[in-house]
Amino acid sequence: MERIYVIEDDESIRELLKVALEGFGYQIMAYEVAEPAIQDMKVNKPDMAIFDIMLPGMDGLSAIRTIREDSKLKDMPIICLTAKDKELDKVIGLDAGADDYITKPFGVLELAARVRSLLRRSNKGSSDDTIQVKSLIVNPNTREVKINHHPVELTFKEYELLIYLIENSYRVVSREELLNQIWGYEYDGESRTLDIHIRTLRQKLGDIGSECIKTVRGVGYRFVKAEE
């Protein structure tokens, strides 16, 4: 049974998350504040964590950054909860190291779909072959990404997005397909999740990102391995 840590200071929302996710077969550990949750994670590494951004004491963003700096927890999938339906809040959460976000109020079925998709992809086996495109090197075994032999720190979703684009570099991948394959839910015409991840991925990859990740307007994206 997969274990998920929920860190939410609002008791009613915390209880809703706990009951809903337990109903889908997950083991839930619920916390009101971040500090004891992180200490427990270091001893009993969970399969996923869900952090509210606005927490007393250590806020959710600081907690996510702390986890990403821990060698044992840095690859753990993380979803952040935000009460603000603003792109900037989502960008900040993703930049802090969250793999996905959910805006309050949220639907239980959507939450479960996000959780299920993230857990499925985190447990998915990778190819044994190292991928190299120009100065970019990706090691699927260790999930390491390097440019000119310098490590590039990617979030779980950024890494999955990069791999999927590279593996399908022979064609244009639609926005809907990327959302379904990486996030596991249908694009609703309003979510900026994909755009935010593409932008941060390009930024982290530098020149390689701008040269290789091409936008095909009105359709989606394509990873170009060579000059075309």
C-alpha positions as CSV (number, residue, x, y, z in Angstrom):
1,M,0.0,0.0,0.0
2,E,1.4,3.4,-1.0
3,R,1.9,5.9,1.8
4,I,1.2,9.6,1.3
5,Y,2.0,12.4,3.7
6,V,-0.6,15.2,3.8
7,I,0.5,18.5,5.4
8,E,-2.4,20.9,5.7
9,D,-3.2,23.2,8.6
10,D,-6.9,23.5,7.8
11,E,-8.4,20.6,9.8
12,S,-11.5,20.2,7.5
13,I,-9.4,20.1,4.3
14,R,-6.8,17.8,6.0
15,E,-9.6,15.4,7.0
16,L,-11.1,15.6,3.6
17,L,-7.8,14.7,2.0
18,K,-7.2,11.9,4.4
19,V,-10.6,10.3,4.1
20,A,-10.8,10.7,0.3
21,L,-7.3,9.2,-0.4
22,E,-7.8,6.4,2.1
23,G,-11.0,5.6,0.2
24,F,-8.8,5.1,-2.9
25,G,-6.6,2.6,-1.0
26,Y,-3.7,4.8,0.1
27,Q,-2.2,4.9,3.6
28,I,-2.3,8.5,4.8
29,M,-0.2,10.3,7.4
30,A,-1.7,13.7,8.1
31,Y,0.2,16.7,9.7
32,E,-0.8,20.2,10.6
33,V,2.7,21.7,10.2
34,A,5.7,20.8,8.1
35,E,8.6,20.3,10.6
36,P,7.5,17.0,12.2
37,A,6.3,15.7,8.9
38,I,9.8,16.2,7.3
39,Q,11.5,14.6,10.3
40,D,9.2,11.5,10.0
41,M,9.8,11.4,6.2
42,K,13.6,11.1,6.8
43,V,12.9,7.9,8.8
44,N,10.0,6.5,6.9
45,K,10.3,7.6,3.3
46,P,6.8,8.0,1.9
47,D,5.7,7.4,-1.7
48,M,4.4,11.0,-2.0
49,A,3.8,14.2,-0.1
50,I,1.0,16.8,-0.5
51,F,1.9,20.2,0.9
52,D,-0.3,23.2,1.4
53,I,1.7,26.3,0.5
54,M,0.4,28.4,3.4
55,L,1.4,26.7,6.6
56,P,2.2,28.0,10.1
57,G,5.9,28.0,10.9
58,M,7.8,26.5,7.9
59,D,5.6,27.3,4.9
60,G,5.0,24.7,2.2
61,L,7.5,26.2,-0.3
62,S,10.3,26.2,2.2
63,A,9.4,22.6,3.1
64,I,9.5,21.5,-0.5
65,R,12.9,23.1,-1.0
66,T,14.2,21.4,2.2
67,I,13.0,18.0,0.9
68,R,14.7,18.6,-2.5
69,E,18.0,19.2,-0.8
70,D,17.8,15.9,1.1
71,S,19.5,13.0,-0.8
72,K,17.0,10.4,0.4
73,L,13.9,12.5,-0.3
74,K,14.9,14.6,-3.3
75,D,13.1,12.3,-5.9
76,M,9.9,11.9,-3.9
77,P,6.8,13.1,-5.9
78,I,5.3,16.3,-4.4
79,I,2.0,18.0,-5.0
80,C,1.4,21.5,-3.7
81,L,-2.0,22.9,-2.7
82,T,-2.7,26.6,-3.2
83,A,-5.8,28.6,-2.4
84,K,-4.9,31.2,-5.0
85,D,-5.9,30.7,-8.7
86,K,-3.0,32.8,-10.0
87,E,-0.3,31.7,-12.4
88,L,2.5,33.3,-10.3
89,D,1.6,31.1,-7.2
90,K,1.8,28.0,-9.4
91,V,5.1,29.0,-10.9
92,I,6.6,29.6,-7.5
93,G,5.4,26.2,-6.3
94,L,6.9,24.5,-9.3
95,D,10.1,26.4,-9.1
96,A,10.4,25.3,-5.4
97,G,10.4,21.7,-6.6
98,A,6.8,20.6,-6.6
99,D,5.9,18.2,-9.4
100,D,2.3,19.3,-9.7
101,Y,-0.2,21.6,-8.0
102,I,-3.9,21.6,-7.2
103,T,-5.9,24.8,-6.7
104,K,-8.4,25.0,-3.9
105,P,-11.3,24.2,-4.0
106,F,-10.6,21.0,-5.8
107,G,-12.6,17.9,-6.7
108,V,-11.8,14.6,-5.0
109,L,-11.8,12.7,-8.3
110,E,-9.3,15.2,-9.9
111,L,-7.1,14.9,-6.8
112,A,-7.1,11.1,-7.0
113,A,-6.3,11.2,-10.7
114,R,-3.3,13.5,-10.1
115,V,-2.0,11.3,-7.3
116,R,-2.5,8.1,-9.3
117,S,-0.8,9.5,-12.3
118,L,2.2,10.8,-10.4
119,L,2.7,7.6,-8.4
120,R,2.4,5.5,-11.6
121,R,5.0,7.5,-13.4
122,S,7.4,7.5,-10.4
123,N,7.3,3.7,-10.3
124,K,7.7,3.2,-14.0
125,G,10.9,1.6,-15.2
126,S,13.2,3.5,-17.5
127,S,15.3,2.5,-20.4
128,D,18.8,1.2,-19.7
129,D,20.3,3.3,-22.5
130,T,21.9,6.7,-21.8
131,I,20.4,9.4,-24.0
132,Q,22.6,12.1,-25.5
133,V,21.5,15.0,-27.6
134,K,24.3,17.5,-28.4
135,S,25.8,18.4,-25.0
136,L,22.7,17.1,-23.1
137,I,23.1,13.7,-21.4
138,V,20.3,11.9,-19.7
139,N,20.8,8.7,-17.6
140,P,17.5,6.9,-17.2
141,N,18.9,4.6,-14.6
142,T,19.8,7.4,-12.2
143,R,17.5,10.0,-13.6
144,E,20.5,12.3,-13.9
145,V,20.5,15.1,-16.4
146,K,23.7,16.9,-17.4
147,I,24.7,19.6,-19.9
148,N,28.4,19.8,-20.7
149,H,28.9,17.3,-17.8
150,H,27.3,19.8,-15.3
151,P,24.3,18.4,-13.4
152,V,20.9,20.0,-14.2
153,E,18.3,19.7,-11.3
154,L,14.9,18.9,-12.7
155,T,11.7,18.2,-10.8
156,F,10.0,14.8,-11.4
157,K,7.5,16.3,-13.9
158,E,10.2,18.2,-15.8
159,Y,12.2,15.1,-16.1
160,E,9.2,13.0,-17.4
161,L,8.3,15.8,-19.8
162,L,11.9,15.9,-21.2
163,I,12.1,12.1,-21.6
164,Y,8.7,11.9,-23.3
165,L,9.6,14.7,-25.8
166,I,12.9,13.1,-26.6
167,E,11.4,9.6,-27.1
168,N,8.8,11.2,-29.5
169,S,11.2,13.6,-31.2
170,Y,10.2,12.2,-34.6
171,R,6.8,14.0,-34.4
172,V,4.9,16.9,-32.9
173,V,3.3,15.9,-29.5
174,S,0.0,17.6,-28.8
175,R,-0.7,19.5,-25.6
176,E,-3.6,17.0,-24.8
177,E,-1.3,14.0,-25.2
178,L,1.4,15.5,-23.0
179,L,-1.2,16.3,-20.3
180,N,-2.6,12.8,-20.5
181,Q,0.7,11.0,-20.6
182,I,2.5,13.1,-18.0
183,W,-0.3,14.3,-15.7
184,G,-2.9,11.7,-16.4
185,Y,-5.9,13.9,-16.9
186,E,-7.7,15.6,-19.8
187,Y,-6.7,19.2,-20.7
188,D,-9.6,21.4,-19.7
189,G,-8.6,24.5,-21.8
190,E,-7.7,26.6,-18.8
191,S,-4.8,24.8,-17.0
192,R,-1.4,26.4,-17.4
193,T,0.4,23.4,-16.0
194,L,2.1,22.4,-19.3
195,D,3.1,25.9,-20.3
196,I,4.7,26.5,-16.9
197,H,6.7,23.2,-17.1
198,I,7.8,23.8,-20.6
199,R,9.0,27.3,-19.7
200,T,10.9,26.2,-16.6
201,L,12.4,23.2,-18.5
202,R,13.7,25.4,-21.2
203,Q,15.2,27.8,-18.7
204,K,17.0,25.0,-16.8
205,L,18.4,23.5,-20.1
206,G,19.6,26.9,-21.3
207,D,20.6,27.0,-25.0
208,I,19.7,23.4,-25.4
209,G,16.2,24.1,-24.2
210,S,15.6,26.9,-26.5
211,E,17.2,25.2,-29.5
212,C,15.6,21.7,-29.1
213,I,12.1,22.3,-27.5
214,K,10.1,23.8,-30.2
215,T,6.5,25.2,-29.9
216,V,4.2,24.2,-32.7
217,R,1.5,26.9,-32.4
218,G,-2.0,25.5,-32.1
219,V,-0.8,21.9,-31.8
220,G,1.9,21.3,-29.1
221,Y,5.6,20.7,-28.8
222,R,8.4,18.9,-30.5
223,F,11.9,18.0,-29.4
224,V,14.3,18.7,-32.3
225,K,17.6,16.7,-32.0
226,A,19.4,18.4,-34.9
227,E,19.1,21.6,-36.8
228,E,16.0,21.5,-39.0
